[in-house]
């Protein structure tokens, strides 16, 4: 009986040690105040882009020897109307298409990730745009310095995938194409 109690106590102490070590290795990082988020598209007349340099987010990760080994969670949110072009008419049409009166936030919520041998990551997560959520997989490049992790990549999709009608202008003479690309560079520290 004494041996059984000793074995249980040893197992309990090992369990506490593992939880303590894992807990200290896991850290939370906050999205830097100036992310680079850019939507690129085209129309039958010209190319266009919209940029946002404001977003919020958090990264929870396991760090060993100043390197990310596991990402537990990553969320990035931006106000849809923080996206700006150089043309207020384009912005107005884009906000209408994105239904920003009802859906104010564009969000990416990581569900799983895996680090590749070349140092990139595969992120699988849910993008929510204009109230529609889609699971996507992104290949993301990571660069890091001590206590700071930057993720860079792109996501190509069709507006209609998110039930967004491609905007038109001037009584339909200017038509936005369905395909767009989101380029991002976000830094957590």
C-alpha positions as a Markdown table, in Angstrom:
| # | Residue | x | y | z |
|---|---|---|---|---|
| 1 | Unk | 0.0 | 0.0 | 0.0 |
| 2 | Unk | 2.9 | 2.4 | 0.8 |
| 3 | Unk | 4.4 | 1.7 | -2.6 |
| 4 | Unk | 1.1 | 2.5 | -4.3 |
| 5 | Unk | 0.8 | 5.8 | -2.4 |
| 6 | Unk | 4.4 | 6.7 | -3.3 |
| 7 | Unk | 3.8 | 5.9 | -7.0 |
| 8 | Unk | 0.6 | 8.1 | -7.0 |
| 9 | Unk | 2.5 | 11.0 | -5.3 |
| 10 | Unk | 5.4 | 10.7 | -7.8 |
| 11 | Unk | 2.9 | 10.7 | -10.7 |
| 12 | Unk | 1.1 | 13.7 | -9.2 |
| 13 | Unk | 4.4 | 15.6 | -8.8 |
| 14 | Unk | 5.5 | 14.8 | -12.4 |
| 15 | Unk | 2.1 | 16.0 | -13.6 |
| 16 | Unk | 2.5 | 19.3 | -11.7 |
| 17 | Unk | 6.1 | 19.7 | -13.1 |
| 18 | Unk | 5.0 | 19.1 | -16.7 |
| 19 | Unk | 2.1 | 21.6 | -16.3 |
| 20 | Unk | 4.4 | 24.2 | -14.7 |
| 21 | Unk | 7.1 | 23.9 | -17.4 |
| 22 | Unk | 4.5 | 24.0 | -20.2 |
| 23 | Unk | 2.8 | 27.0 | -18.6 |
| 24 | Unk | 6.0 | 29.0 | -18.5 |
| 25 | Unk | 6.9 | 28.2 | -22.1 |
| 26 | Unk | 3.6 | 29.4 | -23.4 |
| 27 | Unk | 3.5 | 33.2 | -24.0 |
| 28 | Unk | 0.9 | 35.7 | -25.2 |
| 29 | Unk | 1.9 | 38.4 | -27.7 |
| 30 | Unk | 0.0 | 41.4 | -28.9 |
| 31 | Unk | -0.4 | 42.6 | -32.5 |
| 32 | Unk | 1.9 | 45.6 | -33.3 |
| 33 | Unk | 0.0 | 48.9 | -33.8 |
| 34 | Unk | 0.9 | 49.2 | -37.5 |
| 35 | Unk | 0.2 | 45.9 | -39.4 |
| 36 | Unk | 0.3 | 46.0 | -43.1 |
| 37 | Unk | -2.9 | 44.7 | -44.6 |
| 38 | Unk | -3.7 | 45.3 | -48.3 |
| 39 | Unk | -6.5 | 44.2 | -50.6 |
| 40 | Unk | -5.7 | 44.2 | -54.3 |
| 41 | Unk | -8.2 | 43.9 | -57.1 |
| 42 | Unk | -8.9 | 45.1 | -60.6 |
| 43 | Unk | -11.8 | 46.3 | -62.7 |
| 44 | Unk | -12.5 | 46.6 | -66.4 |
| 45 | Unk | -10.7 | 50.0 | -66.3 |
| 46 | Unk | -7.9 | 49.9 | -63.7 |
| 47 | Unk | -6.3 | 48.1 | -60.8 |
| 48 | Unk | -7.1 | 49.2 | -57.3 |
| 49 | Unk | -6.0 | 48.6 | -53.7 |
| 50 | Unk | -7.2 | 49.3 | -50.2 |
| 51 | Unk | -4.9 | 49.4 | -47.2 |
| 52 | Unk | -5.4 | 49.2 | -43.5 |
| 53 | Unk | -2.7 | 49.9 | -41.0 |
| 54 | Unk | -4.9 | 49.4 | -37.9 |
| 55 | Unk | -5.9 | 46.0 | -36.5 |
| 56 | Unk | -5.9 | 44.2 | -33.2 |
| 57 | Unk | -5.0 | 40.7 | -32.3 |
| 58 | Unk | -3.2 | 38.2 | -30.1 |
| 59 | Unk | -0.8 | 35.3 | -30.5 |
| 60 | Unk | -0.5 | 32.6 | -27.9 |
| 61 | Unk | 2.5 | 30.4 | -28.6 |
| 62 | Unk | 5.1 | 28.0 | -27.1 |
| 63 | Unk | 8.6 | 29.5 | -27.4 |
| 64 | Unk | 11.7 | 27.5 | -26.9 |
| 65 | Unk | 15.2 | 29.1 | -27.3 |
| 66 | Unk | 13.5 | 32.2 | -28.7 |
| 67 | Unk | 11.8 | 30.2 | -31.5 |
| 68 | Unk | 8.1 | 29.5 | -32.0 |
| 69 | Unk | 7.6 | 25.8 | -31.7 |
| 70 | Unk | 3.8 | 25.7 | -31.4 |
| 71 | Unk | 1.1 | 28.2 | -32.0 |
| 72 | Unk | -1.9 | 27.7 | -29.6 |
| 73 | Unk | -4.0 | 30.6 | -31.0 |
| 74 | Unk | -3.8 | 33.6 | -33.3 |
| 75 | Unk | -6.6 | 36.1 | -33.9 |
| 76 | Unk | -6.4 | 39.2 | -36.1 |
| 77 | Unk | -9.4 | 41.6 | -36.3 |
| 78 | Unk | -9.7 | 44.8 | -38.3 |
| 79 | Unk | -12.5 | 47.4 | -38.7 |
| 80 | Unk | -13.8 | 46.9 | -42.2 |
| 81 | Unk | -14.0 | 50.7 | -42.7 |
| 82 | Unk | -10.3 | 51.1 | -41.8 |
| 83 | Unk | -9.6 | 49.9 | -45.3 |
| 84 | Unk | -8.9 | 53.0 | -47.4 |
| 85 | Unk | -8.0 | 53.6 | -51.0 |
| 86 | Unk | -7.0 | 56.9 | -52.6 |
| 87 | Unk | -10.5 | 57.4 | -53.9 |
| 88 | Unk | -13.5 | 58.0 | -51.5 |
| 89 | Unk | -15.9 | 56.8 | -54.2 |
| 90 | Unk | -14.2 | 53.4 | -54.3 |
| 91 | Unk | -14.2 | 53.3 | -50.5 |
| 92 | Unk | -17.9 | 54.0 | -50.4 |
| 93 | Unk | -18.7 | 51.2 | -52.9 |
| 94 | Unk | -16.4 | 48.8 | -51.1 |
| 95 | Unk | -18.1 | 49.5 | -47.7 |
| 96 | Unk | -21.5 | 48.9 | -49.3 |
| 97 | Unk | -20.3 | 45.6 | -50.8 |
| 98 | Unk | -18.8 | 44.5 | -47.5 |
| 99 | Unk | -22.1 | 45.5 | -45.7 |
| 100 | Unk | -20.1 | 47.4 | -43.1 |
| 101 | Unk | -23.3 | 48.8 | -41.7 |
| 102 | Unk | -24.0 | 45.3 | -40.3 |
| 103 | Unk | -20.6 | 43.6 | -40.3 |
| 104 | Unk | -18.0 | 46.0 | -39.0 |
| 105 | Unk | -15.2 | 43.5 | -38.4 |
| 106 | Unk | -13.1 | 41.4 | -40.7 |
| 107 | Unk | -11.5 | 38.5 | -38.7 |
| 108 | Unk | -9.0 | 35.7 | -39.0 |
| 109 | Unk | -9.1 | 33.0 | -36.3 |
| 110 | Unk | -6.5 | 30.3 | -36.4 |
| 111 | Unk | -7.7 | 26.8 | -35.7 |
| 112 | Unk | -4.5 | 24.8 | -36.3 |
| 113 | Unk | -1.0 | 25.3 | -37.6 |
| 114 | Unk | 2.1 | 23.3 | -38.5 |
| 115 | Unk | 5.6 | 24.5 | -38.9 |
| 116 | Unk | 7.4 | 23.3 | -42.1 |
| 117 | Unk | 11.0 | 22.4 | -42.4 |
| 118 | Unk | 11.7 | 25.6 | -44.5 |
| 119 | Unk | 10.6 | 27.7 | -41.5 |
| 120 | Unk | 7.2 | 28.6 | -43.0 |
| 121 | Unk | 3.9 | 27.7 | -41.4 |
| 122 | Unk | 0.7 | 26.3 | -42.7 |
| 123 | Unk | -2.2 | 28.1 | -41.0 |
| 124 | Unk | -5.7 | 26.7 | -41.1 |
| 125 | Unk | -8.3 | 29.1 | -39.8 |
| 126 | Unk | -11.5 | 30.8 | -40.3 |
| 127 | Unk | -11.8 | 34.1 | -42.3 |
| 128 | Unk | -14.9 | 36.1 | -41.6 |
| 129 | Unk | -15.7 | 38.8 | -44.2 |
| 130 | Unk | -19.1 | 40.5 | -44.6 |
| 131 | Unk | -20.6 | 38.1 | -42.1 |
| 132 | Unk | -19.6 | 35.0 | -44.0 |
| 133 | Unk | -17.1 | 32.6 | -42.5 |
| 134 | Unk | -14.9 | 30.3 | -44.5 |
| 135 | Unk | -12.2 | 27.9 | -43.5 |
| 136 | Unk | -8.9 | 28.6 | -45.3 |
| 137 | Unk | -5.3 | 27.3 | -45.4 |
| 138 | Unk | -2.5 | 29.8 | -45.8 |
| 139 | Unk | 1.2 | 29.4 | -46.3 |
| 140 | Unk | 2.8 | 32.0 | -44.0 |
| 141 | Unk | 6.5 | 33.1 | -43.7 |
| 142 | Unk | 7.7 | 33.7 | -40.2 |
| 143 | Unk | 10.6 | 35.9 | -39.3 |
| 144 | Unk | 11.6 | 36.5 | -35.7 |
| 145 | Unk | 13.8 | 38.5 | -33.4 |
| 146 | Unk | 13.9 | 38.1 | -29.7 |
| 147 | Unk | 10.4 | 38.5 | -28.3 |
| 148 | Unk | 8.9 | 39.6 | -31.7 |
| 149 | Unk | 7.4 | 37.4 | -34.4 |
| 150 | Unk | 6.3 | 38.5 | -37.9 |
| 151 | Unk | 4.0 | 36.6 | -40.2 |
| 152 | Unk | 3.8 | 37.5 | -43.9 |
| 153 | Unk | 1.7 | 36.0 | -46.7 |
| 154 | Unk | -1.3 | 36.4 | -49.0 |
| 155 | Unk | -4.8 | 35.0 | -49.5 |
| 156 | Unk | -6.5 | 34.9 | -52.9 |
| 157 | Unk | -10.2 | 34.5 | -53.1 |
| 158 | Unk | -13.3 | 35.5 | -54.9 |
| 159 | Unk | -15.6 | 38.1 | -53.5 |
| 160 | Unk | -18.6 | 35.9 | -54.3 |
| 161 | Unk | -17.1 | 33.2 | -52.0 |
| 162 | Unk | -18.1 | 35.5 | -49.2 |
| 163 | Unk | -21.5 | 36.4 | -50.8 |
| 164 | Unk | -20.1 | 39.8 | -51.8 |
| 165 | Unk | -21.4 | 41.2 | -55.0 |
| 166 | Unk | -18.4 | 42.8 | -56.9 |
| 167 | Unk | -19.0 | 46.5 | -56.8 |
| 168 | Unk | -19.8 | 48.6 | -59.9 |
| 169 | Unk | -19.7 | 52.3 | -60.5 |
| 170 | Unk | -21.0 | 54.8 | -63.1 |
| 171 | Unk | -24.2 | 53.0 | -63.8 |
| 172 | Unk | -22.3 | 49.7 | -64.2 |
| 173 | Unk | -19.8 | 50.9 | -66.7 |
| 174 | Unk | -17.0 | 50.2 | -64.2 |
| 175 | Unk | -17.1 | 46.6 | -63.0 |
| 176 | Unk | -14.9 | 45.2 | -60.3 |
| 177 | Unk | -13.6 | 41.7 | -61.0 |
| 178 | Unk | -14.5 | 38.9 | -58.6 |
| 179 | Unk | -10.9 | 37.8 | -57.8 |
| 180 | Unk | -9.0 | 39.7 | -55.1 |
| 181 | Unk | -5.8 | 39.2 | -53.1 |
| 182 | Unk | -5.2 | 40.1 | -49.4 |
| 183 | Unk | -1.5 | 40.6 | -48.7 |
| 184 | Unk | -0.6 | 40.8 | -45.0 |
| 185 | Unk | 2.4 | 41.4 | -42.8 |
| 186 | Unk | 1.6 | 41.3 | -39.1 |
| 187 | Unk | 4.0 | 41.6 | -36.2 |
| 188 | Unk | 3.4 | 40.3 | -32.6 |
| 189 | Unk | 5.4 | 41.4 | -29.7 |
